[in-house]
């Protein structure tokens, strides 16, 4: 069983849902990223999504866009992202999914990316703007190196495309709670539960729900119908808020623990 599959299995055995925090690599710096990977694992993360900074993150709201801009201003690239994870692997075995847009991965080279990511301890890759119809070659490259490919499914995803996602995805399926960009919201759309039901009709993989989740109450709501909740913008906003603080890492750990339902 893969490290991702094992993590979901342990959560089920413990009678709880999954918790997937997202951070942008290099924000505020690479050493903090390494420390956050370890701290988030200790704080109850099922797995961590590690964002690759990108100049045009069209699916991300302003909070994560600013995080990417800060990391890019420091010159953070894919090799740096993988290096931070490689360093963290001496302290944690938490599964890590590389979260990226296709352009930087294409420029880096698919074969090189897969080989170096596997050596660094990456477990899977989620490419937000690579549709399943065009993913076969990339999917095969990842598979040769033992990496899982996670796909996004949205409320607007057609049934034929959803079936293709079910056939090609591995690890888990990321169900987008609503149309639009990422960002914390005060309420969740009922579309999310309906989408999870549709996804379950095409795959037995775990289903995680993200976009707009930022409170323990919202995490608990997602756990009622999905396998895991993804929290991104709310955590990145906390990192932005405490940038420069000597106890930033412990503050983020406390915040992550506060997101877990009692």
Secondary structure, 3 states (H helix, E strand, C coil): CCHHHHHHHHHHHCCCCEEEEEEECCCCCHHHHHHHHHHHHHCCCCEEEEECCCCCCCCCCHHHHHHHHHHHHCCCCHHHHHHHHHHHCCCCCCEEEEEECHHHHHHHCHHHHHHHHHHHCCCEEEECCCCHHHCHHHHHHHHHCCCEEEEEECCCCCHHHHHHHHHHCCCEEEEECCCCCCCCCCCCCCHHHHHHHHHHCCCCCEEEEECCCCCHHHHHHHHCCCCEEEECHHHHHHHHHCCCCCCHHHHHHHHHHHCCCC
